[in-house]
Amino acid sequence: MAAARTLINVPPKAKRGDVITIRALISHVMENGFRHNNMGEPIPRDIITSFVCSYNDEPIFEATLYPAISANPFLTFYTVATDSGTITFKWSGDNGFAQEATAKITVE
Amino acid sequence: MRDKLNVATASRRTVLAGIGASLGAGLGSLIVVRPAGATPQAMAAAIRQITGGAEAKPGRIKLDVPPLVENGNSVTTTVRVESPLTPTDFVKAIHVLTEKNPQPNVISVKMSPRAGKAEFQTRIRLADSQQVVAICEMSDGSFWSDKVDVILTLSACLEDPV
């Protein structure tokens, strides 16, 4: 499967203890499995089912997505800046879909 | 003459009956074509599955969905929970559910004490004017909920691609 485009927004620098905003967007059709094509045949479900965000390998935000999430799932959430390091984003879903993205953060 | 009249009325009757039947069939097929959606009962069952039968009290959680939505394909939804977010008192999970979408579940989020702010935002699909419910589970095992009635002008989920 072709890699899906991702768009991550993490502040590059933060003060220790600050609450930072993280935004994560991924391009995906999120075909909900309830629609039919013009021949009346059902279109099979193809969605992202899980999203995990880890801060230095520690999960900070986990979401289970259902077909009622819009195409190109967009999530905004928060965390406390504790240490400099890497924030990892992992999406996985139907038909073996898997995508990963990372962002660096420097904490002073 | 009488025969002719009879024929005339009979044919009119047949025509009317025919129209009636086709209308009925049309309505019938409309009802059949529409896929069965989740019902308030399905949502109640999904809520029971989350809470394990415990009561979800109103309060502490705030669900922010616009009350009037033009396009159900993308509805910006924010959920925030009042919580001190300490290692002993934090938000474990937040769930969003709908009453009339084909499936009641929308999103389930697991949180940790280091979230900083028990809040998230995403974009959801709505199939109909309906009630949207958010439920949160606290670390002490209590459940809290908030509901919003949404009026929708363009449905998502069930429409076919153009």
Interface residues (C-beta under 8 A of the other chain):
Chain A: V19 I20 N32 F34 R35 H36 N37 N38 I43 Y55 P59 I60 F61 E62 A63 T64 L65 Y66 P67 A68 I69 S70 A71 P73 F74 L75 T76 F77 Y78 T79 V80 T82
Chain B: P35 N73 S74 V75 T98 N101 P102 Q103 N105 V106 I107 S108 V109 K110 M111 S112 R114 A115 G116 K117 E119 F120 Q121 T122 R123 I124 R125 L126 A156 C157 L158 E159 D160 P161
